Amino acid sequence: MVERTCIVTRRVGEPDEMIRFVAGPDLSVVPDLKRKLPGRGCWVTAERRHVDEAVRRKLFRRALKAEVTAAEDLGALVDALMVKALCGGLGLARKAGAVALGSAKVDAAIRSGKALAVFHAFEAAEDGVRKMTQARTATVHLGGPDIPAYKLLSEAEMGLAMGGTNVIHAAVLAQDAGKAAFRRAVALDRYRGGPPDGRAAVEGVPGTTTPHKDTE
């Protein structure tokens, strides 16, 4: 796999762990999450703090060899793009039948070991999250998978992504579309400060971190 050097930390990393930036036609710094935009690019470790530092230290001009302008809220823009990507992934997973919605179905998906990851809306009540956590813990004790849980989206964002209303709890299943959504969730979690170390314990899901405790 091709390696790239972060313009902030000067550390070499794999493309999946970094964000590519290019100069737009108006010489603004443009995030290239899909790594497909033409022109000279530079790389930043895929964490919000590094993007913010690159903006603060004006590192993009030197890296892109152009008098580019990085918006002060570039870090927030990247976050919004990653949220959009995650919502798109969840929407595709729902259409593919790789999503469980609602407390009862999510609980069943966890206990059967079919859930790949659990999602709680920011607005989720502590009691509901606790019940899901208990199900995840019980599954591990019975020899099942250690299923990660995330709080990355609002109720409105989850509802829009999954074509419903009042979507508070959801789970993606271990199918191709579910795995793609999971990778996007891990990337967003890492960007917001989640654990960067380790790899997924789930076979067939490359480029993701190991499951970790809720950030509730």
N, C-alpha and C positions, 0 to 999 in steps of 0.2 A: 504493500500500500504506500502511495506517495505521502511524503512527510512535508510539513510546512513549518515555518518559524513564526512565532507570535511576535508582533512588533512591540508589544509591551513587555513581556517577560523574557523575550529572546529564547524561549524554550521551543524545541522542536516537538510537534505533535501530529497526530493523524488528522486528516481533513474532517472526519466525523466529530472531532472534539474541538473544532475551531469554526470561526465564522469568517467568510471571505467578504471583503469590501472592495468596491471599484469606484472610479470617478464617473459621475453621471455627465450627460451632455452639458449641463450647466455648472460643472465642476463642483457639484455637491457630492458628499460621500454617501454612497448607496450600499446598503447591506445586500449581499448576494447569497441568500440562504441555500439556494439550490445549486450554487457554484456553476452557473451556466452563462452568466453575463459576459459579454466580450470585453476585451481590453486588459490592461495591467491590473492585477489584483494584489491585495495584501491580506494578511491573516491575523486574527485576534483570538486568543483562547476564549471559548464560548461561555464566558461568565460576564454578567452585567458590570461588575466592578472593573474588569479589564477594558471593556468598551468605554466606560466613563473615563477611565484614566487616559486612554488613547485620545479622547476628545480634549481632555484638560491639558495634556502635554503637547497637543498639536502634532501627534506622531504620524497622522495620515499624509500630510504634505510630503514628508521625507520618504515615506514608504511608497507612495504612489507617484513620486517625482512630478508633482503638479501642484499648482496653487489652489488646492481644493479647500472647500469649507465644510466642516463637520458641524451639523446642528447640535446645539447644546443638549437637546433631548434625544440624541441618536440612540442612547441606551434604551430609552422608553420605546422608541420606534421599533427597535429589534424585538423587544418584549412583545409588542402588539402583533408583529408579523409572526412570531412563534406561536402566540395564542391563536391567531388565524389558522396557522398550519395545523395545530392540534385539533381545533374545531373541525377543520376539513377532514382530518383523519378519522375523527370520531363519527362524522357524518357518513363517510364511506364504510366504516365498520358497521354502523347501524344498517345501512342498505344491504350489506353482505350477511346480515344475521349474526354478526359477531359482537353484539352488545346486549347486556342484560340491564333492564331499567326497573327501578323501584326496589324498595327494601327487601321484599320477599324474594324476588328473582335474583337480586344480587347476593343475598344470603345463601340461596341454593347454589348459585354458581361458585361461591367461595367454598362451601362445604363439599361440593362434588369435585373440587380441584380444577374445574374448567375455567375459572377466572384467571386471567393473566395479570390484571391490575384493577384496582378499585379507585373510583373517583368520587369525592365528596364535594359538593358545592361549598363555597365560602360560607353560605348561610346555613349549612347543615347544623342541626341541633346536636349538642354534645351526647345526648342519650342515643340518638341514631348512629352516630359515629362509633360510640362505645360498643354497641351491639355488633356492628360490622367488625370491629377490632377483636371482639371475643370470638367471632366466627373464624377470623383469620388465624388467631392463636390456636383455637381448637383444631383447625385443619393441620397445622404444623405438628401439633402433639400427636395426631393420628397418623403421622407419616406423610402428609400431603405437602404441597409446595408452600413456600413462604411468599405469600402474595403481597406485593407492595400496595400502598394506598397513597393517594395524592389529593391535596387541596390546591388546585391550580386555576379553577374557573369559577365564575359566579353562576348562580342559578339561571340567570338569563342566558349566559353564554352556553351552558350545558343544554338548556332547552332548545336554543337555536341550532346547536350542532346536531342534536339528536331528534329534532322534529317533534318535540313535545313541550308541554308546559309543566311547571313545578317539578323539574328534574333535579332532584337533590342527591340521589345516590345512583351510580351506574358502575358497570364493570365491562371491560373488554375481554373477549374470550380468546383462547389460544388458537386462533386461525390467522391466516395471512393478513387480513385487513386489521384484525385486532393487534397483531404484532407491529404493524406499521404505525398505528395510533400510539401504541406503547412507547415506541422509539421517540416519537415526538414529545410525549409527556416527559420522558426522562431528560430529553434535551432542554425543555423549558424549566424543569425542576433544577437541573444543573445550572442553567443560566441565572436562576434566581437565588443560587447559593446552596443548593442541595449537594450531597456528597459526590465528589468527582471521581472517587477511587473505585476500583473493582469493575467487574463485568456482570452482566445478567446471569442468573442461575438458570434462566429459562433457555432451553436448547432451541437454536434456530432464531434467536433474537440478538444479532450482533450489534455492537456499538452502543450498548446500554449499561447502566450502572446496576449494581446489586440492589436487591430490595432493601428498603429501610423503613424505619418507623414513620408513623403519621407526623405531619407538621401541623397538628391541630392546635 
